[in-house]
Amino acid sequence: MPTTFDVILDRPQTAIDALAHHTGLSRQKLKDAMNKGACWWTSKGKQLRLRRATKDLPAGTRLQLFYDEKVLALKPEAPQRLEDVGRYSVWYKPHGLLAQGSQWGDHCSLLRWVEVVRQRECFLVHRLDADAAGLILIAHDAQAAAALSQLFQGRSLRKHYQAWVSGELQATGLRLEQPLDGKDALTWVNTAVIDQPNNRSLVDVRIETGRKHQIRRHLAAIGHPIMGDKLYGQANQQPLQLLAWQLGFECPLLKRPITISLPEPLKFRL
């Protein structure tokens, strides 16, 4: 059962001593949780992850442990690096891998995986639903992150997705513009394949805005929810059938147009 521990140190202690005393958890479990990003401490008004168990902490330090054995036991599929241009790299994020961690840990996040395995500083540029798969950019310095983030904020980046949706959807240049959360949202849909025996359709989707769950909500609203969508459709054993397969943009660092596509073996096929 998920449990939160919130401790204010009444005397100088190491992090592991304080947590062992207040939580009753074994030191082995605590070290594992800390290494996986589930422990936080407040320093100078800023909340930071605390991974080093033997760190000496002064009296008055606030420690928080967000402990969930199920989360800590997760072992998602590893991502694949598709391209490395130095100041940023392009990755395939599989289903179930987070873009970045949560308060309950970050060992199941793309950002932390790259930091640990590739030993590189990482900055998040954009997000992709944990349930979805596909392309993600990761910056490797703060200036590159800021420049690339502007592409997403300024709508100057072309984002294409594939989705298997429920039912037979005949669409050519279908424009979906239902506002989401009080904000404008624009989605374009084209049908690639209709799979009649399985009552599903493979569609190519392009979005011009980036609202939360935009594609999922827009397709569900017209009666064709994405297959495997536990929030807006019908959950089943398969992961969410949504794939970010292509990004196109004018690279502010390389000063030239860039188009990045998933290799064919990673794309959806009939």
N, C-alpha and C positions, 0 to 999 in steps of 0.2 A: 504494500500500500504506500503511495507517495506520502512522504513526511517532510515537513520543513522544520529545521532547527534554527533558532535565532538567539545568539549568545552575545552578551556584552562582557568582556573580560574584566574581572575585578582585580586582577594582578597580572604582571608580566608573565607570559607563558609562550610555549611553542604552539603553533596551530594544532598539531596533532594531539598534544596533551589536553588542550582546551576542549577539542571536539570529542575526544574519548571520554572525558569526564562528563560532559553534558549530554551526549547522545547515547552512550551505552553500546555503541557499535565497536566492533573489533578494529584494531589499527590497520589490519590488512584491508578491510572494507573501506575504511576512511581514506587510506592512501589511494585506493583504486578510484574512489569517487572524486577525490581532489585532482588526480591525474586526468580524469575525464571531464573536468570543468564544472563540477557540480557545487564547488565551494566558492564563496565570495567573501571579500572583506572590504570594509569601507575605510578609505584612506584619504584624508583631506577633503572629505565630502564627496569623493568619487568612488563608486562601487566597481571593484575589479575582481576578476577570477584569481583565486589563490590555489596554486598547484603544489607549491613546495611545503611538504608536511612539517619540516623542521624549522620553518621560518619563525623567528622570535618576534612576538607581538607585544606592544605596550598595553598597560591597563587602559581600559576604555575603548579598546578596539571592538568593533562589531563584526562578528562572524556569522555567516548564514550558510547552511547546508541544505540543498534541495535534493533529497535522497529518494530515488525511485529505482528499485532493483531491476524492474523490467526495462527501464530506459538504459540503465548502465550495462545491462546484459546484451543489448542490441549490437549486432555486427553486420552493418549494411554492406552491400556490394561495393567494391572499390571503383572510383571514377577512372576515366581514361583521359590522358592529355592528348589533345588533337593537334595543337599548334603552340609554339612558344616564340614570341617575338621580343623577348627580353624584358621589357617593362610591364608586359601583361601576357597572360597565357589563356588558351581556350580549352575548355574541358567538357567532356560528356559526363553529365550527372545522371546516375541511374535512379530508378524509382526507389523511394524510401530514404535517400540521402538528403539531408537538409542542406540548404545553401550556407547557412550559418547556424551556430548553436543556440540553445535556449538556456534559461536559468538552470535547467535540470542536467545540463551537460552539453559538450560540443564535440565529443568523440565521433558522433554520427553526422558531422558536417563536412562539406567539401572544403571549406576554408581551413579547418583544423587539420584535415587529412593532408592537404598540400603543405601546410606549415611543418608538420611532423615528418612526412615521408620525403618531401623535396627540400626541406630545410631552407624555406624561402619566406620572406615577409609577405603577408597577403592582406589585401584590402578588398572588401566586397564592392562590386560595381552595380549589380542588379540581383534580383531574386527569381527563383523558380519554385513553384509549389513542391513541397517534399514528395507528394504523391506523383508528381509529373517527372518526366525524364527529358534530357536534352542538353542543349548548349548553354554554357555559362562562361562569362569572362571573369578573370581574376586579375586584379592589378597587383604589381609588386613594389609600388612606391606610392606615397600619398598624392603626389602631383598627377601621376598617371590615373589614379582612381578618380580624382576630381574631374579631369578632362573627359574620361570615358563616361562618368556618371552624367555629365551634361548632355550627352547624346540621348540618353534615355529620358531625361527630364524635358529635353527640347523637341521630342518627337521626330528627331532626324535619323532615327535608326529603323531599319526595316526588319520586322520580326515575323517569321513564318512558322506555323505549327502544323503538325498532322494530328488528327483525332479520329478515332473510331467512335461513331455515334450510334445510338440505338435507332432502328427504323430506317426506312428508305428515304434519304434526303436528296432531292434533286435541286442542286443549287449552282448557278453560274453568276458570279458577281453579286451574290446576296449580301445586302448591306444591313447590318444589325446595329441600331443606334439607341437602344433603350438606355436612359441614364442609369447609372449605378451609384448608390449612396449619395445622390444629389449632384453628381458630376457627370459631364458628358462622357460617353464611351462609344467607340466606333470599332466594329469588327466586320471583316469581309470574309465570305465563305464561298469556296468552290468545291464541288464534288469531284473526287478522283475516281472512286470505285463504289459501286453498289453491290453488296454481297447478299443477294436475295435469300439463299438457303439459310443464312444465319441472321437475317433481318437486321443488317447493320450497314453503315456507309462509312467509307474513308474519305475525310474531307481535308482540304488544305485551308488553313485559316491565317489571315493576316490581321494584326491589330495595330491601330494607330494611337491608342491610348493604353495605359497600363493599370487599369483599376483592379482591385482585389478580386481574384477568381473571375476575371472578365469573360474569358472564353467559356468557362464552365457555366456561368450564369446566363450568358446570352444564348448558348445552344439549348440549355434546359428550358429557357423561356419560350422557344419555338417548338417544344415537344420532342427534341432530339438530344437528350442528355448524353454526355460522354460516358462510354461504357466503363464500369468500375468506379464511377463517381459516387462515393458514399454520402456526400453532402447534398448534391443537387439531382442525383439520379438514383440508381439502385445498386447498392454494394453487392459485390460477389467476390469470388476468389482471385480474380485478376486485378493487377494494379490499375490505377487510373490510366486510361488509354489516350494520354495527351503527351505529345513529343515536340519540343522546341527543336526544329531541324535546320533552320537557316537564320543567320544574322547578316545584315548588310549595312555598312556605314562608311562615312568618310573619316578615316582614322586621323584624329588630331595629333597623334604622335609621329606617325609615318608620313603624314601629309599625302595620302593617296586612298582611293576607294578600296574597301575590303569586303569580300563576301566569303562567309564561312558556312559550309554545309556539313551535315553529318555524312559520314561514309555510308554507302548503300546498305551494308550489313546491319547498321544500327537503326535504319529507318523502318517504318511500318510497311509491311507488304501483305498482299492477300495470300 
